[in-house]
């Protein structure tokens, strides 16, 4: 019996058009106004957009980013830290499409300079499917009621390409 991959998750964009998720650099050409709104998430962190993704020979904004952590687990960790979480919609993406050639992992560290981007290995998504103590500390450092980066200290699955979400399951959590 071969290895099976679990799912990864992506917030449903409030301004989604069509049935395809595009990386930011593609989105700039296809839907420039939506790309501009998405760029606002990087205010004060523009340097991230200049980050290379060596395993995929591309830039940070050439990939789609997914969470290996189930949304219910993220929400529970946020609430444990005192944050109130309104229900959100999430795409649940079957990770079978991910390969060494099109996927990498972003692994944050305790400090930004400790972050690493490593090649994808089939079967290891489960290793990153929990909220780490680092991430829980990150949530606790932000005063409840203040904006907090949901994915600030969680591993990211970086996928080079776009994804048709027409038949993808949507979760409300």
N, C-alpha and C positions, 0 to 999 in steps of 0.2 A: 504494500500500500504506500503510495507516494505522499510527500508532504502536502498539506493543504494550507493555504494562507487564509487568515481571518479577513476581516473587513478593515477599511480605513474610513475616516470621516472628514467631511468638508461642510462647513456652514453653507446653507443655501443663501446665495447673495440676494439681498433685498431688491436689487435692480437687475436681476437675471433676465436676459433676453435670449430667446431660442433654447436649444437643447444641448448646448456644448459649453463646457467649462474651458476657458482659454487661459494660458499663462499671461501675465501682465504685458509682456512685450508684444504678444499677438493681439491682445485686447486693445492696445494703443491704436492699432490700424483698423480693427473691426468696429469697435465701439469706443472712440476716443473720450467721450464724455464719461463713460463708466470707468475707463482706465484712470481718468483724472480723479474721480471719487475714490478709487481704490488706492491711488498714490497717497491720498491724505492720511492713510493709516501709518505711513512711514514718516510723518512730520516729526522732525527732530531725530530721526533714525535713517536719514537718506543714505548713509554710508552702507547700509545693509544691501541696497540695490546694486552696489558696486562689488558685491561679494561673488567670487567665482565658485562654481560647483565642479571641482576638478574631476570627480568620477564620471561626470556627464559632459565635460568640455563645454560648459555654457555658463550663463550668469544666473544669479538668484531669481531675477524676474523672467527667466525663460522656462521656469518650472511651475507646476501646480504644487501646492502644499497641502498635505493631508495630516490628520492626527491619527496615530495608531491607538490612541486612548479613546475608548467609547465615551460618547457624550454624557451618558449617565454617570460615569466615573468622574469626569471633569466637573460636572455640576455638583456632585456630592462633595468633592474636595473644596470647591469654592464656597459652598454653604457651610462646611465645617470650619472654614476660616472666617465666617461671619458675613459673607457676601450674599446678596439676594440675587437669584438668577431667574429672569423671566424665561418662559418656554421659548425655545428656538427650533428652527427646522434644520435638519442635517441630512446630507446625502450619505448613504451607506454604500461604499464602493467595494466591490469584490476585488481583493488584492491579487487575484490570479493573473491579471494583466501585467503585473510588475515583474521586471527582469533586471538582471545585472546591467544591461545596456541602457535602460530607460529610467532607472530609479536609484536614489541614494538616500542616506539618512543624515539629517542634521541633528547632532547631539549637543545640546547646550551644556555649559559648565557652570560652576558656581559664579564665575566671572566671565564677561564676554570674550576675553582673550583665550579662555579655556574651551570654547566651543570647537567642535570638529565636524567635518563632513566626511562620511565614510561610504564606501561602496555598499550597495544592497546585497544582502545574502538571503536567498529563499529560505523560508522557515523561521526567520528571526523576528518577525513583527511582534510576536507574543512577548518577546523580551522587553518591548517598549510600550506595552498596552496598559501600564499602570501609571498613576500619578506618583512621581518620585518625591522623596522628602525635600529635595531642592525646590521643586515646584510648589509644594505645600508651604514652605517657608516664604517663597515669592508671594503667594496669595496672602499670607498673614502679614507681610510687611506693608500691604496697602490697606489703608483705613476703610472699613466697610462703608459703602455709599460712594466711594471714590472710584473712578475708572481703573480697571485692572486689565492687563493684557492676558487674555484667557490662555494663550499658548506661549507666553513669555519664556517659560523654562521647561517646556515639554519637547520631547523629540518630534521632529517633523519628518514625514516621508515626502521626498522631493521627486516628482514625476515629470520627466521631460516629454511633453506632448500635450494634447488636449483630450478631453474625455466627453463622449456623448452620454448625457444623463437622462435621455428620454425614457429608458426602462429601469432606472435606478430607484431603489427604495428610498423614500423620504421618511425620516423619523422626526417626531415632535417631542423634544425633551427640554 
